[in-house]
Amino acid sequence: MQKTTSQKIRLGIMVLTSILLFTAGVYLIGNNQSFFTKTFEISSVFKNVKGLRVGNNVRYLGIDAGNVEAIDIINDTTIRITMKIDIRTKSFIKKNAVAKISSDGLVGDMIVNIEPGSGDSKTIENNDEIKAFDPIATDEMLSTLSETNENAALLTAGILQITRSINEGKGTFGMLINDKNLAKDIRIIIKNLKETTSKTTTLMKNLEDISQLMDNDKNLLGMLLNDTVTASKIRTLIYDLNTSGTEFKSMSETLNDLVEELAKGDASLINTIANDSLLKQDLKETLENINSGSQKFDENMEALRHHPLFKGYFKEKKKK
């Protein structure tokens, strides 16, 4: 009888324990799958779910907020994920929220993280669709990194080859660096270029000054170029000098011929001059013209001495 009671007690304990374990399991599973809480559904469209499965957790700001309800393939590049979210988080999730698929730790299951969007937006509603963010996959990152490393290796090899060529004196740069005479010649060329540039600058400044002088009516050069009255006077003066010089030369030649005849002692010429009144008158006029031409020439020369254009010339001639 006691044995039967003991067996019954043990059996009862086992049954009760089983019931408790079953209840706890159902509660945990139901709680994890949101069986005992009110929920609403939202969806998001991805290009790659990266191993995400139905039932995986959905988190909002790192807090468990629901789970993946369904994964549907729309076409060859689009996959829709339907998520069942706890109703208590509805007021915090906005329509501009962003869904991201990531790993729960280094080796954990894939989960969906919902992050709030920027700016103000309305609260999300049941069956709304939020934006999805597709990060670069790890294999793509490794492939890109591998390609970058290969390019860096090729670049390093090229730079190393160029450095060796320069050190060995090959190529233009190597010759410039290792040939001392060539480097010296280049320095001389650069020095000459600097001097030429400096002289060119000075010449341009002088030309600018001359141009300013030519545009200025107050100086001699500007007056000659811009003052038509003064230029006309100078042309008249030069013409008068040429005319006076020509007349003076002609009269001098005539007088020289006459003096030569008189020096020969030609009596007939003397008698002719003495008896011919017209010839005496012509001779008198000739002498007067010579005197007048000489006077005009002296006046013109005096005017030239005081003219600003020729004043320096006569001063230098006087010093000599």
KAHUMO-V248750 format. One record per pair of residues at least 12 apart in sequence whose ideal C-beta (glycine too) atoms are under 8 Angstrom apart, sorted by the first residue. I is the first residue (numbers start at 0). J is the second residue. D is the distance in Angstrom with one decimal. If there is no record, write none. Layout:
BEGIN
I;J;D + I;J;D
END
This chain:
BEGIN
31;66;7.1 + 32;54;6.8 + 32;66;6.1 + 33;65;6.0 + 33;66;6.5 + 33;83;5.6 + 33;85;6.3 + 36;85;5.6 + 36;86;7.0 + 36;87;7.6 + 37;85;7.7 + 37;86;4.1 + 38;65;6.4 + 38;83;4.7 + 38;84;6.1 + 38;85;6.1 + 38;86;5.9 + 39;83;7.7 + 39;84;5.8 + 39;86;5.8 + 39;89;6.0 + 39;124;7.8 + 39;125;4.3 + 39;126;7.9 + 40;68;6.4 + 40;81;5.9 + 40;82;6.8 + 40;83;5.7 + 40;84;7.3 + 40;125;6.2 + 40;126;5.8 + 41;81;7.7 + 41;82;5.5 + 41;84;6.0 + 41;92;7.7 + 41;123;6.2 + 41;125;7.7 + 41;126;7.1 + 41;127;5.3 + 41;128;7.0 + 41;129;6.0 + 42;79;5.6 + 42;80;6.4 + 42;81;4.8 + 42;82;6.8 + 42;126;7.4 + 42;127;7.8 + 42;128;5.0 + 42;129;7.8 + 43;79;7.5 + 43;80;5.5 + 43;82;7.3 + 43;98;4.1 + 43;111;7.7 + 43;128;6.4 + 43;129;5.2 + 43;130;7.1 + 43;131;4.4 + 44;73;7.1 + 44;77;5.6 + 44;78;7.0 + 44;79;5.2 + 44;80;7.6 + 44;128;7.1 + 44;131;5.6 + 45;77;7.8 + 45;78;5.3 + 45;79;8.0 + 45;80;6.3 + 45;98;7.9 + 45;100;6.5 + 45;131;4.8 + 45;133;6.0 + 46;76;5.8 + 46;77;6.8 + 46;78;7.2 + 46;133;5.1 + 47;78;7.4 + 47;133;6.5 + 47;136;6.9 + 48;70;6.3 + 48;78;5.4 + 48;80;6.6 + 48;100;6.2 + 48;109;7.5 + 49;100;5.4 + 49;109;5.7 + 49;136;7.0 + 50;109;5.1 + 51;67;6.4 + 51;70;6.8 + 51;80;7.0 + 51;100;5.7 + 51;109;4.4 + 51;110;7.8 + 51;111;7.0 + 52;67;7.0 + 52;70;7.4 + 52;108;7.5 + 52;109;7.4 + 53;67;5.3 + 53;68;7.0 + 53;69;6.3 + 53;70;6.0 + 54;66;5.6 + 54;67;6.2 + 55;67;4.9 + 55;108;5.5 + 55;109;5.9 + 55;110;5.5 + 55;111;7.1 + 56;103;7.1 + 56;108;7.6 + 56;110;4.7 + 56;111;7.5 + 57;82;4.8 + 57;83;7.8 + 57;84;6.5 + 57;110;6.9 + 57;111;4.6 + 57;112;8.0 + 57;113;6.7 + 58;110;6.0 + 58;111;7.2 + 58;112;5.3 + 58;113;6.9 + 59;84;7.7 + 59;88;5.4 + 59;91;6.9 + 59;92;6.3 + 59;112;7.8 + 59;113;4.6 + 60;113;7.7 + 60;114;7.1 + 60;115;7.3 + 61;112;7.6 + 62;88;7.7 + 64;84;5.4 + 64;85;5.4 + 64;88;4.6 + 64;113;7.0 + 65;82;5.6 + 65;83;4.9 + 65;84;3.9 + 65;85;5.5 + 65;88;7.8 + 66;82;7.2 + 66;83;5.9 + 67;80;6.1 + 67;81;7.4 + 67;82;5.9 + 67;83;7.9 + 67;111;6.5 + 68;81;4.5 + 68;82;6.0 + 68;83;4.3 + 69;81;4.2 + 80;98;7.5 + 80;111;6.7 + 82;98;7.8 + 82;111;6.3 + 89;122;6.8 + 89;123;6.6 + 90;122;5.9 + 91;115;7.8 + 92;113;6.4 + 92;115;7.6 + 92;122;7.1 + 92;123;4.6 + 92;129;8.0 + 93;115;6.2 + 93;116;6.0 + 93;120;4.1 + 93;121;6.7 + 93;122;6.2 + 93;123;6.2 + 94;116;7.9 + 94;120;4.8 + 94;121;5.2 + 94;122;7.4 + 94;123;5.4 + 94;127;6.4 + 94;129;7.1 + 95;115;7.8 + 95;116;3.1 + 95;117;7.3 + 95;118;6.7 + 95;120;4.1 + 95;129;7.8 + 95;130;7.4 + 96;113;5.4 + 96;114;6.6 + 96;115;5.6 + 96;116;5.3 + 96;123;6.8 + 96;129;4.9 + 96;130;7.6 + 97;113;7.3 + 97;114;5.2 + 97;116;5.9 + 97;129;6.7 + 97;130;5.1 + 97;131;7.3 + 97;132;5.2 + 98;111;5.6 + 98;112;7.3 + 98;113;5.4 + 98;129;5.5 + 98;130;7.1 + 98;131;5.2 + 98;132;7.0 + 99;111;7.2 + 99;112;4.9 + 99;113;7.9 + 99;114;6.6 + 99;131;7.6 + 99;132;4.7 + 99;134;6.8 + 100;112;7.7 + 100;134;8.0 + 101;134;7.8 + 113;129;7.2 + 116;130;7.6 + 213;225;7.9 + 219;307;5.3 + 219;308;6.6 + 223;308;7.4 + 233;306;8.0 + 233;308;7.2 + 236;299;6.9 + 236;302;6.7 + 236;303;7.5 + 236;306;7.7 + 239;295;7.5 + 239;299;6.0 + 240;296;7.8 + 240;299;5.2 + 240;303;7.8 + 243;292;5.9 + 243;295;5.0 + 243;296;4.9 + 243;299;6.1 + 244;296;7.2 + 246;288;7.4 + 246;292;5.0 + 247;289;7.4 + 247;292;4.5 + 247;293;6.7 + 247;296;5.9 + 250;285;6.4 + 250;288;5.7 + 250;289;4.6 + 250;292;6.1 + 251;289;7.4 + 253;285;6.2 + 254;285;7.0 + 254;286;7.9 + 254;289;6.3 + 257;282;7.5
END
